[in-house]
Amino acid sequence: MSSVSEPEPNPLPDDPPDCLAQARPLTPERRLLCMVVRQLTIELLTAVGFDAERDGRRRATNHVRQIAMYVCHVAYSMPMIEVAEAFGRDRTTVRHACRMVEDRRDDPAYDGFVAIVERMACAVVLVAGPRP
C-alpha cells in the first residue's frame, strides 16, 4: 500500500484571491474614518511646519494619501480593497502605498510620525464609540 496522499486541488481560476473574498461593502462610516485619517495626517504635517495642501505639489499630496492609506489598513485592519474604494483608488495603489510607508519607517523620525498618526486614528475610534 502506498501512503502517498493525493495533492490538494488547485482553486478554480475564477475564485477570487483571499484578500478580495474577505472584503465587505464599504460603509459610509468606514469611508468617513478614512477621510478623517487623511485630514489628521494633513493637520499633523501642518503642525510640524509642512503644508501639503498649500504647497500643491502632487508628490506631497500623494505622500499624505499614502500615509493615510497605510494607517487605515494597519490601524483599522481594513482590507486593501476597502481602503482603495474609500480613497477612490485601485487595490494595487494601496499595496504600493503600504510598501512605501513600510520602507520609509526605517527613518526614526518618519516612524515616529506614522506611529502618532496611528495612535490618533485609534483614538478617533475610541472617542466615536462602537458602532452597531
Beta strands, then each sheet from edge to edge (+ up, - down):
end
